[in-house]
Amino acid sequence: MDPFIRHTGVSAPLLRINIDTDAIIPSREMRLVSKKGLGEGLFASWRYVLPDSREPNPDFVLNKPEYANTTIILGGNNFGCGSSREHAVWALAEYGIRAIIAPGFGAIFYQNCVRNGILPVVLDNETVQSLAAEVEENPQVHQLTIDLEQQTVTSFSGAQAKFEIEAGHKEMLLKGLDSIGLTLTFEDDISRFEQADGAKRHWL
């Protein structure tokens, strides 16, 4: 995964509350066992005119020209609730989303974001609404900057908000590590333990 240190990008306001994983990627879009191709199914029920078509719905935010190349989503509370399907995060990542800013997240979805290189940023609803209002004035120019090391979100006008994140999650994102990669950073310790345990219990 690509490390997340500092990112500046176009942000799309999608401020509905309780956006669940079936809305992020409907089950009908999960036709393959691999992650490849899932980005096309992202928000398919809202993004396309008909369920089985690829005709863009011009009213959906990600289809509007002013939100081209969106890499940050401004969401409503409880973003990513519902089922535990990791495909939702895979679809967001393949589309190019690097971060989601919302007042709250589904717990499993939050963990899946971290493990797949997407930064979930929790900010209060008033701050998210304020960022969205500024972005909407000129999305391609009024881009947001997220600095994970400093744990800040900075708007085009210079308004800055701090966010909290667990140290372990921060380390995974800064270093571009998934759960396996994080475990392998302790490879020397694991090897020493295995050798010592093997010497103690040689009959195993």
C-alpha positions as CSV (number, residue, x, y, z in Angstrom):
1,M,0.0,0.0,0.0
2,D,1.0,3.6,-0.5
3,P,2.0,5.3,2.7
4,F,-0.3,8.2,3.8
5,I,1.7,11.1,5.1
6,R,0.2,14.3,3.6
7,H,-2.4,14.5,0.9
8,T,-4.1,17.4,-0.9
9,G,-7.0,16.7,-3.1
10,V,-10.5,17.4,-4.5
11,S,-13.2,16.7,-1.9
12,A,-16.7,15.6,-2.7
13,P,-19.5,16.3,-0.1
14,L,-21.7,13.2,0.4
15,L,-23.3,14.3,3.6
16,R,-26.0,11.7,4.0
17,I,-26.1,9.9,7.3
18,N,-25.9,6.1,7.7
19,I,-24.3,5.4,4.3
20,D,-24.0,1.7,4.5
21,T,-21.6,-0.7,2.8
22,D,-24.4,-1.9,0.4
23,A,-24.7,1.7,-0.8
24,I,-20.9,2.0,-1.2
25,I,-20.9,-1.2,-3.3
26,P,-24.1,-3.1,-3.9
27,S,-23.8,-6.9,-3.7
28,R,-24.6,-7.2,-7.4
29,E,-21.3,-5.5,-8.1
30,M,-19.2,-8.1,-6.3
31,R,-18.9,-10.5,-9.1
32,L,-15.2,-11.3,-8.9
33,V,-13.0,-12.7,-6.1
34,S,-10.2,-10.1,-6.7
35,K,-10.2,-6.4,-5.9
36,K,-9.7,-5.4,-9.5
37,G,-12.7,-3.7,-11.1
38,L,-14.6,-2.9,-7.9
39,G,-14.0,0.9,-8.4
40,E,-16.5,0.8,-11.3
41,G,-19.2,-0.5,-8.9
42,L,-18.6,2.2,-6.3
43,F,-21.9,3.8,-5.3
44,A,-23.5,2.1,-8.3
45,S,-27.1,2.6,-7.2
46,W,-26.6,6.3,-7.0
47,R,-23.9,6.8,-9.7
48,Y,-25.7,5.1,-12.6
49,V,-29.2,5.7,-14.0
50,L,-30.3,2.1,-14.0
51,P,-29.1,-0.8,-11.8
52,D,-27.4,-2.8,-14.6
53,S,-26.3,0.1,-16.7
54,R,-23.2,2.3,-16.7
55,E,-25.0,5.4,-17.9
56,P,-23.9,8.1,-15.4
57,N,-26.5,9.9,-13.3
58,P,-25.6,13.5,-13.8
59,D,-27.0,14.5,-10.5
60,F,-24.7,12.3,-8.4
61,V,-21.8,14.3,-7.0
62,L,-18.9,12.1,-8.3
63,N,-20.3,12.5,-11.9
64,K,-20.3,16.2,-11.8
65,P,-17.3,17.8,-13.8
66,E,-16.4,20.1,-10.9
67,Y,-15.7,17.0,-8.7
68,A,-13.4,15.2,-11.3
69,N,-10.5,13.4,-9.7
70,T,-12.0,13.3,-6.2
71,T,-9.7,11.7,-3.7
72,I,-11.4,12.8,-0.4
73,I,-15.1,12.2,0.6
74,L,-16.8,14.4,3.2
75,G,-19.5,12.1,4.7
76,G,-22.3,12.1,7.1
77,N,-22.4,10.4,10.5
78,N,-22.1,6.6,10.7
79,F,-20.4,6.3,7.3
80,G,-19.8,2.7,6.3
81,C,-22.3,1.1,8.7
82,G,-24.1,-2.1,7.9
83,S,-22.4,-5.3,6.8
84,S,-18.7,-6.0,7.2
85,R,-17.9,-6.4,3.5
86,E,-14.3,-5.3,2.9
87,H,-15.3,-4.8,-0.8
88,A,-16.7,-1.4,0.1
89,V,-13.2,-0.2,1.1
90,W,-11.6,-1.9,-1.9
91,A,-13.9,-0.1,-4.2
92,L,-13.2,3.2,-2.7
93,A,-9.4,2.6,-2.9
94,E,-9.5,1.5,-6.5
95,Y,-11.6,4.6,-7.4
96,G,-8.8,6.7,-5.9
97,I,-10.2,7.7,-2.5
98,R,-7.4,8.4,0.0
99,A,-9.4,9.7,2.9
100,I,-12.9,10.0,4.2
101,I,-13.9,12.8,6.7
102,A,-17.0,12.2,8.7
103,P,-18.4,12.7,12.2
104,G,-18.4,8.9,12.8
105,F,-17.9,5.6,11.1
106,G,-19.1,2.0,11.3
107,A,-16.5,0.3,13.5
108,I,-15.6,-2.5,11.1
109,F,-15.5,-0.2,8.1
110,Y,-13.1,2.1,10.0
111,Q,-10.8,-0.8,10.7
112,N,-11.0,-1.9,7.0
113,C,-10.1,1.6,5.9
114,V,-6.9,1.6,7.9
115,R,-5.9,-1.8,6.7
116,N,-6.3,-0.8,3.1
117,G,-4.6,2.5,3.1
118,I,-7.6,4.9,3.4
119,L,-7.4,7.4,6.2
120,P,-10.7,7.7,8.2
121,V,-10.8,11.2,9.8
122,V,-13.4,11.9,12.6
123,L,-14.4,15.5,12.9
124,D,-17.5,17.0,14.5
125,N,-20.5,17.5,12.2
126,E,-20.3,21.3,12.3
127,T,-16.7,21.2,11.1
128,V,-17.5,18.7,8.3
129,Q,-20.4,20.9,7.2
130,S,-18.2,24.0,7.2
131,L,-15.5,22.3,5.1
132,A,-18.2,21.1,2.6
133,A,-19.6,24.6,2.3
134,E,-16.2,26.0,1.4
135,V,-15.3,23.1,-1.0
136,E,-18.7,23.6,-2.9
137,E,-17.8,27.1,-3.8
138,N,-15.0,25.9,-6.2
139,P,-14.1,22.2,-5.7
140,Q,-11.2,22.1,-8.0
141,V,-9.5,25.1,-6.4
142,H,-10.8,24.8,-2.8
143,Q,-8.9,21.5,-2.1
144,L,-8.3,20.1,1.4
145,T,-5.0,19.1,2.8
146,I,-4.7,16.3,5.3
147,D,-1.5,15.9,7.3
148,L,-1.4,12.6,9.1
149,E,1.8,13.3,11.0
150,Q,0.4,16.5,12.4
151,Q,-3.2,15.1,12.5
152,T,-4.7,18.1,10.8
153,V,-7.2,19.0,8.1
154,T,-6.6,22.3,6.4
155,S,-9.0,24.0,4.1
156,F,-8.1,26.3,1.1
157,S,-8.9,29.3,3.3
158,G,-6.5,28.1,5.9
159,A,-9.0,27.0,8.5
160,Q,-7.5,24.0,10.4
161,A,-9.0,21.2,12.4
162,K,-7.2,18.6,14.5
163,F,-8.3,15.0,14.6
164,E,-7.4,12.0,16.8
165,I,-6.2,8.6,15.7
166,E,-4.9,5.6,17.5
167,A,-1.1,5.3,17.4
168,G,-1.2,1.9,15.9
169,H,-3.5,3.0,13.1
170,K,-1.4,6.0,12.4
171,E,1.8,3.9,12.1
172,M,0.1,1.5,9.7
173,L,-1.0,4.4,7.4
174,L,2.2,6.3,7.6
175,K,4.3,3.2,6.7
176,G,1.8,1.8,4.2
177,L,1.4,-1.4,6.2
178,D,-1.6,-3.8,6.3
179,S,-2.0,-6.2,9.3
180,I,0.4,-8.7,7.9
181,G,3.0,-6.0,7.1
182,L,2.7,-4.6,10.6
183,T,3.2,-8.1,12.1
184,L,6.3,-8.6,10.0
185,T,7.9,-5.5,11.5
186,F,8.3,-7.8,14.6
187,E,9.9,-10.6,12.5
188,D,13.2,-10.5,14.5
189,D,11.3,-10.7,17.8
190,I,9.1,-13.5,16.5
191,S,12.2,-15.5,15.3
192,R,13.9,-15.1,18.7
193,F,10.8,-16.3,20.5
194,E,10.4,-19.3,18.2
195,Q,14.1,-20.3,18.7
196,A,13.8,-19.9,22.5
197,D,10.5,-21.8,22.6
198,G,11.9,-24.5,20.4
199,A,14.9,-24.9,22.8
200,K,12.6,-25.2,25.8
201,R,10.1,-27.5,24.2
202,H,12.2,-29.5,21.8
203,W,9.8,-32.4,21.8
204,L,7.2,-30.3,20.0
